[in-house]
Amino acid sequence: MRKSNILVTGGLGFIGSHTVVELINQGYNTVIIDNLSNTSLDVLDGIERITKQRPVCYIEDILNTDLLEKILREHKIDAVIHFAAFKSVGESVQIPLTYYRNNIGGLISLLTAMEKAEVRDIVFSSSCTVYGQPEKLPVMEDSPIQKAESPYGNTKKIGEDILFDHAKADQIRCVSLRYFNPAGAHPSSLIGELPLGVPNYLVPYITQTAAGWRKQLTVFGNNYNTADGTCIRDYLHVVDLALAHLKALDFLSKMTSNYDTFNLGTGRGSTVLEVINAFETVSKQSLNYTIGDRRPGDVEQVWADCKKANEILGWKAEASLEQMMLDAWNWQLTLAKPA
């Protein structure tokens, strides 16, 4: 039996590139589409160095529905893993229309192309932001979906609604994976997280500050109702997260309904200061940081109940917070400071 042909949208991004590596390692035929809005073509070289294969890659935008349909047909795509989206909570508060146009418009474009090309299976990159500020922790898949705290979070909620309705109409089979907070890098240090411009995420800002790229890290608020006053998130290693997508692909053919959701996290929450301390411990670097005001759109605390993914997908996050920080730092040390 041949291995499936998989289209990965946003396949040169942080999570997408690590997933492409795991797909190739497992024998899948992988095709990438990415518009390089938050990554670079150098990532393709890293994928090739790790896997000894260079996947087909289109530098195009998923809003181009006709091109998507052509790619799906020409490569006889069996399933899509959809990562391509803007993903900064803070930025989405400032430019909400850009986020709705790209994230919702891109999803509709993709689903339209899939329908025309008769491709039914999709794994969707969702987010724990759909839960807003949960009333009860840890968060389970059937926890109430709260009002989104940011336009980014709302695009993920709306995306799930669109996919649910489309699946209910028997047009697709879909698994939505609700990520918590991916961190780390590939242990080879050949690919990792390198956002264009100033990072909007904690871990790359930590490593760039330690490397002298950034003058100082600002911790947004220390007066939350947590042990040390800083926000709590559930951090998981990006390679663990990538492997979950392969489990989701396997599960698509076994689904008893056309739509399902899974939390992906470690089941443990860490405060911002705990993440900083873990980094300082493994890197032996003293981090220059200051405490600032709270940031609009930030949820106070959230972490996952991952029992459903553990039991049904047969997936479990393995790496520790310290391992994530070490891999992220080793990746940072390979990078040349931008001019």
TAQUIJO-V647333 format. One record per run of one state. SS is the DSSP state (2 for helix, 1 for strand, 0 for the rest). FROM is the first residue (numbers start at 1). LEN is the number of residues. If there is no record, write none. Layout:
SS,FROM,LEN ; SS,FROM,LEN
This chain:
0,1,4 ; 1,5,5 ; 0,10,4 ; 2,14,12 ; 0,26,3 ; 1,29,6 ; 0,35,7 ; 2,42,10 ; 0,52,4 ; 1,56,4 ; 0,60,5 ; 2,65,10 ; 0,75,4 ; 1,79,4 ; 0,83,6 ; 2,89,6 ; 0,95,1 ; 2,96,22 ; 0,118,3 ; 1,121,7 ; 2,128,4 ; 0,132,7 ; 1,139,1 ; 0,140,11 ; 2,151,18 ; 0,169,4 ; 1,173,7 ; 0,180,1 ; 1,181,3 ; 0,184,18 ; 2,202,9 ; 0,211,6 ; 1,217,4 ; 0,221,11 ; 1,232,2 ; 0,234,1 ; 1,235,3 ; 2,238,15 ; 0,253,6 ; 1,259,6 ; 0,265,5 ; 1,270,2 ; 2,272,12 ; 0,284,5 ; 1,289,4 ; 0,293,8 ; 1,301,1 ; 0,302,2 ; 1,304,1 ; 0,305,2 ; 2,307,7 ; 0,314,7 ; 2,321,13 ; 0,334,6
